[in-house]
Amino acid sequence: MESNRFFHRVWQFNAVVIALAGVLALALLLFASYHVIRDATRERVVTNVVNTDVETPAISGWDYGLPRQIDGHAVVVVPLQSGKNIGASYFKKNPVSVRDLLFIRAKSDEKQWLFDRTDFLILEYAFLADNSYRSDVPVKAVIYQVVKTDTNNDQRLSYEDTITIGLSHPDGSEYTELVTDVTKVIGRDWVDDDRLMLLYVKEGKAWSAVVDLDRFSFEDVSELPAISAQANP
């Protein structure tokens, strides 16, 4: 009797183990099937098509990037992205190119593109608040680095082409070009809460310029002193 009871318990234990193994195998099979079906039917973004129709980007291979809210304003900015005509130097920094920016005013639901065309390349855009660098300070303006044409004739737009630096209000209105034909942006920093200093290279010379963020204009532009001929890199 004791022997039969022992084997009966062993059989029950084995049955439970086999049942659990079967449930686990079924769960793994369902999980794998789900991922196969999802990957097969997932929408793929086409990045080698450029369409100048800015009204219908989604159906022509464009893609919307992640939206960003502008501090202190009921405005959200959404980049319009495409992978076409990216230069090698730009591709290392970003796998897609930003061709335009859509500004959405949340309260009125008004929507406005920064440009009325999609053949520019926006290398960088940044929200300017003030020199306190606090996240709760309202943005004063948006600054842009834009490539407008293939100036080095390599059949692509990239950091190797000349750059236009521009400004707009936080809602994308009144875009204004500050300087064109820039070959390198050295950097920028605050002079005070309403003025920004830009350092850049143009026509083989380095320049500094103070930008009035209220008027969207240069207050002062001057060439940086020449590097000493005795200096060694």
C-alpha positions as CSV (number, residue, x, y, z in Angstrom):
1,M,0.0,0.0,0.0
2,E,2.7,2.4,1.0
3,S,4.5,1.7,-2.3
4,N,1.4,2.4,-4.4
5,R,0.7,5.6,-2.5
6,F,4.3,6.7,-3.1
7,F,4.0,6.1,-6.8
8,H,0.7,7.8,-6.9
9,R,2.1,11.0,-5.4
10,V,5.1,10.8,-7.8
11,W,2.6,10.5,-10.7
12,Q,0.7,13.5,-9.4
13,F,3.8,15.6,-9.1
14,N,5.0,14.7,-12.6
15,A,1.5,15.6,-14.0
16,V,1.7,19.0,-12.4
17,V,5.2,19.6,-13.8
18,I,4.2,18.5,-17.2
19,A,1.1,20.8,-17.1
20,L,3.2,23.8,-16.0
21,A,5.7,23.1,-18.8
22,G,2.9,22.9,-21.3
23,V,1.5,26.2,-20.1
24,L,4.9,27.9,-20.2
25,A,5.6,26.5,-23.7
26,L,2.2,27.8,-25.0
27,A,2.9,31.2,-23.4
28,L,6.3,31.4,-25.1
29,L,4.7,30.4,-28.5
30,L,2.0,33.1,-28.2
31,F,4.6,35.7,-27.2
32,A,6.8,34.8,-30.2
33,S,3.9,34.8,-32.6
34,Y,2.8,38.2,-31.4
35,H,6.2,39.7,-32.1
36,V,6.4,38.1,-35.5
37,I,3.0,39.4,-36.5
38,R,3.7,42.9,-35.0
39,D,7.0,43.2,-36.9
40,A,5.4,42.0,-40.1
41,T,2.6,44.6,-40.0
42,R,4.4,47.5,-38.3
43,E,4.3,50.8,-40.3
44,R,7.7,51.6,-41.7
45,V,8.8,55.2,-42.3
46,V,10.2,55.9,-45.8
47,T,13.1,58.3,-45.6
48,N,14.1,58.6,-49.2
49,V,11.2,60.5,-50.6
50,V,11.0,64.3,-50.6
51,N,7.7,66.0,-51.4
52,T,7.4,69.8,-51.4
53,D,3.7,69.5,-50.4
54,V,4.0,70.5,-46.7
55,E,0.2,70.0,-46.2
56,T,0.4,66.1,-46.3
57,P,3.7,65.0,-45.0
58,A,2.5,61.7,-43.5
59,I,1.4,60.1,-46.8
60,S,4.5,60.9,-48.7
61,G,7.2,59.3,-46.5
62,W,7.8,62.1,-44.0
63,D,7.8,61.5,-40.3
64,Y,6.9,63.7,-37.3
65,G,9.5,63.8,-34.6
66,L,8.9,64.0,-30.8
67,P,7.0,67.1,-29.8
68,R,8.5,69.6,-27.3
69,Q,6.7,72.1,-25.2
70,I,8.2,75.6,-25.0
71,D,8.6,76.7,-21.4
72,G,6.3,79.6,-20.4
73,H,4.2,79.4,-23.5
74,A,1.2,77.2,-24.5
75,V,3.1,76.2,-27.6
76,V,4.3,72.8,-28.8
77,V,6.9,72.4,-31.6
78,V,7.0,69.2,-33.7
79,P,9.9,68.6,-36.1
80,L,9.2,67.3,-39.7
81,Q,11.8,64.7,-40.5
82,S,13.2,63.0,-43.5
83,G,16.3,60.9,-44.2
84,K,16.9,62.3,-47.7
85,N,20.0,64.3,-48.6
86,I,21.8,63.8,-45.3
87,G,25.5,64.4,-45.5
88,A,27.9,61.9,-43.9
89,S,29.0,64.4,-41.2
90,Y,25.3,65.1,-40.3
91,F,24.4,61.5,-40.3
92,K,26.8,60.8,-37.5
93,K,25.0,63.3,-35.4
94,N,21.4,62.4,-36.2
95,P,20.0,59.5,-38.3
96,V,17.2,61.8,-39.7
97,S,17.2,65.3,-40.9
98,V,14.8,68.0,-39.7
99,R,13.2,69.8,-42.7
100,D,10.7,72.0,-41.1
101,L,9.1,72.8,-37.7
102,L,5.4,72.8,-36.9
103,F,4.3,75.2,-34.1
104,I,1.0,74.4,-32.4
105,R,-0.6,77.0,-30.2
106,A,-2.5,74.8,-27.7
107,K,-5.1,77.4,-26.5
108,S,-6.2,78.4,-30.0
109,D,-5.2,75.2,-31.8
110,E,-3.5,77.4,-34.5
111,K,-0.8,75.6,-36.4
112,Q,2.0,77.2,-38.3
113,W,5.1,75.9,-40.2
114,L,8.3,77.7,-39.6
115,F,9.0,77.7,-43.4
116,D,6.7,77.4,-46.4
117,R,9.0,74.8,-48.0
118,T,10.8,71.5,-47.1
119,D,14.0,71.7,-49.0
120,F,16.0,73.3,-46.2
121,L,17.9,71.4,-43.5
122,I,17.6,72.5,-39.9
123,L,20.9,71.5,-38.3
124,E,19.9,72.8,-34.8
125,Y,17.3,74.7,-33.0
126,A,17.4,75.8,-29.4
127,F,15.0,77.6,-27.0
128,L,16.5,80.8,-25.5
129,A,15.3,81.8,-22.0
130,D,17.8,83.8,-20.0
131,N,21.3,83.5,-18.5
132,S,20.0,81.9,-15.3
133,Y,19.5,78.5,-17.1
134,R,16.5,77.8,-14.9
135,S,13.9,75.5,-16.5
136,D,10.9,77.6,-15.2
137,V,12.0,80.8,-17.1
138,P,9.8,81.5,-20.2
139,V,11.6,81.1,-23.5
140,K,12.3,84.5,-25.2
141,A,13.1,83.2,-28.7
142,V,14.1,80.2,-30.7
143,I,17.5,80.2,-32.5
144,Y,18.2,78.1,-35.6
145,Q,21.1,76.9,-37.7
146,V,19.8,76.2,-41.2
147,V,21.3,75.0,-44.4
148,K,19.4,76.4,-47.4
149,T,21.5,75.3,-50.4
150,D,24.1,72.7,-51.4
151,T,27.0,75.2,-51.4
152,N,29.8,72.7,-51.9
153,N,28.0,70.9,-54.7
154,D,28.3,67.4,-53.2
155,Q,24.6,66.6,-53.9
156,R,23.6,66.7,-50.2
157,L,22.9,69.1,-47.4
158,S,25.1,68.8,-44.4
159,Y,27.3,70.7,-41.9
160,E,29.8,71.1,-44.7
161,D,27.5,73.6,-46.5
162,T,27.2,77.2,-45.4
163,I,24.8,78.0,-42.6
164,T,22.2,80.6,-42.0
165,I,21.6,81.6,-38.3
166,G,18.0,82.8,-37.6
167,L,15.6,83.7,-34.8
168,S,11.9,83.5,-34.3
169,H,9.4,84.2,-31.5
170,P,8.6,81.2,-29.3
171,D,5.5,80.5,-31.4
172,G,7.5,80.3,-34.6
173,S,6.4,83.7,-35.9
174,E,8.5,86.4,-37.4
175,Y,11.4,84.2,-38.4
176,T,14.4,86.5,-39.1
177,E,17.8,85.7,-40.6
178,L,20.7,87.2,-38.6
179,V,23.6,86.2,-40.7
180,T,24.1,84.0,-43.8
181,D,27.1,82.1,-45.4
182,V,28.5,81.0,-42.1
183,T,31.0,78.2,-42.5
184,K,31.3,77.3,-38.8
185,V,29.4,78.2,-35.6
186,I,31.9,78.5,-32.8
187,G,29.3,78.9,-30.0
188,R,27.1,81.3,-28.2
189,D,26.6,82.6,-24.6
190,W,24.6,85.2,-22.8
191,V,25.6,88.8,-22.4
192,D,22.6,89.6,-20.2
193,D,19.0,88.5,-20.1
194,D,18.1,90.2,-23.4
195,R,21.3,89.9,-25.4
196,L,23.2,86.9,-26.7
197,M,26.8,86.8,-28.1
198,L,27.4,84.6,-31.2
199,L,30.9,83.5,-32.3
200,Y,31.1,82.2,-35.9
201,V,33.4,81.9,-38.9
202,K,32.5,83.5,-42.2
203,E,34.6,84.1,-45.3
204,G,37.6,82.7,-43.6
205,K,37.4,85.1,-40.6
206,A,36.1,84.6,-37.1
207,W,33.5,87.1,-35.9
208,S,31.6,88.0,-32.7
209,A,28.2,89.5,-32.7
210,V,25.9,90.7,-30.0
211,V,22.2,89.8,-30.7
212,D,19.3,91.9,-29.4
213,L,16.6,89.3,-28.6
214,D,13.9,92.0,-28.5
215,R,14.6,93.4,-31.9
216,F,16.1,90.3,-33.6
217,S,19.1,92.3,-34.8
218,F,22.8,92.6,-34.3
219,E,23.9,95.4,-32.0
220,D,27.6,94.9,-32.7
221,V,29.6,92.8,-35.1
222,S,33.4,92.7,-34.9
223,E,36.2,90.5,-36.2
224,L,38.1,88.5,-33.7
225,P,41.9,89.3,-33.5
226,A,44.1,87.4,-35.8
227,I,45.9,84.4,-34.4
228,S,49.6,85.0,-34.0
229,A,51.8,83.7,-36.8
230,Q,54.1,82.3,-34.1
231,A,51.3,80.2,-32.6
232,N,51.5,76.4,-33.2
233,P,48.4,74.3,-33.2
